[in-house]
Amino acid sequence: MRMRLPDVRGPAPDPATRHDRDAVARLPVANAVAAVVITIAALAASITVLLVMPGQLEALGTVVALAGSGFTLAAKIAVPRSG
């Protein structure tokens, strides 16, 4: 039985700069916790606006704005920048 040699071209990769394709990027725990807190606060503010505001259309517009900005801020905090 013959063993096949791997097809290697060029120098071996440096183990310190090795990037695994299957590796999962780990989020910092503080960023993840802050994102969850911001999301919960945005949902709580949205529910409060729905209960307190008298106009239905104005309340829905405010809820969409609050929830959208809260989720956007949470996503910016939770997802680390590359580069």
Contacts in CASP RR format, 6 or more apart in sequence:
PFRMAT RR
TARGET T0000
AUTHOR 0000-0000-0000
METHOD contacts of the structure
MODEL  1
MRMRLPDVRGPAPDPATRHDRDAVARLPVANAVAAVVITIAALAASITVL
LVMPGQLEALGTVVALAGSGFTLAAKIAVPRSG
25 80 0 8 1.000
27 78 0 8 1.000
27 79 0 8 1.000
27 80 0 8 1.000
28 80 0 8 1.000
31 77 0 8 1.000
31 78 0 8 1.000
31 80 0 8 1.000
32 78 0 8 1.000
34 74 0 8 1.000
34 77 0 8 1.000
34 78 0 8 1.000
35 74 0 8 1.000
35 75 0 8 1.000
35 77 0 8 1.000
35 78 0 8 1.000
36 74 0 8 1.000
38 70 0 8 1.000
38 73 0 8 1.000
38 74 0 8 1.000
38 77 0 8 1.000
39 70 0 8 1.000
39 71 0 8 1.000
39 74 0 8 1.000
41 70 0 8 1.000
42 66 0 8 1.000
42 67 0 8 1.000
42 68 0 8 1.000
42 69 0 8 1.000
42 70 0 8 1.000
42 71 0 8 1.000
42 73 0 8 1.000
42 74 0 8 1.000
43 67 0 8 1.000
45 66 0 8 1.000
46 63 0 8 1.000
46 66 0 8 1.000
46 67 0 8 1.000
49 59 0 8 1.000
49 62 0 8 1.000
49 63 0 8 1.000
49 66 0 8 1.000
50 59 0 8 1.000
50 60 0 8 1.000
50 63 0 8 1.000
53 59 0 8 1.000
53 62 0 8 1.000
END
